Amino acid sequence: MSRRATGPRGAAGDRKINLNASAAGSRRPTFTPGPPLKPQRKLFVGLLVGLVAWVAVLLTLYFTTIYPRHVPGDIRPPEARGSEES
């Protein structure tokens, strides 16, 4: 199957585009799978330690910045409380 390519401003050109260009060549596959990958234990442990450290940093930031402001019964921001807490 081929289709005529249109040139600039809709003018018909003389060039044809072959839509079956990949099927016209050889029928052998271009991708050949290799052997399965070996599990990388050190990489897994390293990424797991990094994830745990990141979650620990996020929890530390949460409990040192957001959580202390959550006091039931007092909805005023810390700036409005003044020196009542000291």
Secondary structure, DSSP 8 states (H G I E B T S, - for coil): -EEEEE-GGG-EEEEEEETTHHHHS--S-S----S-----HHHHHHHHHHHHHHHHHHHHHIIIIIGGG--TT--S-HHHHTTS--
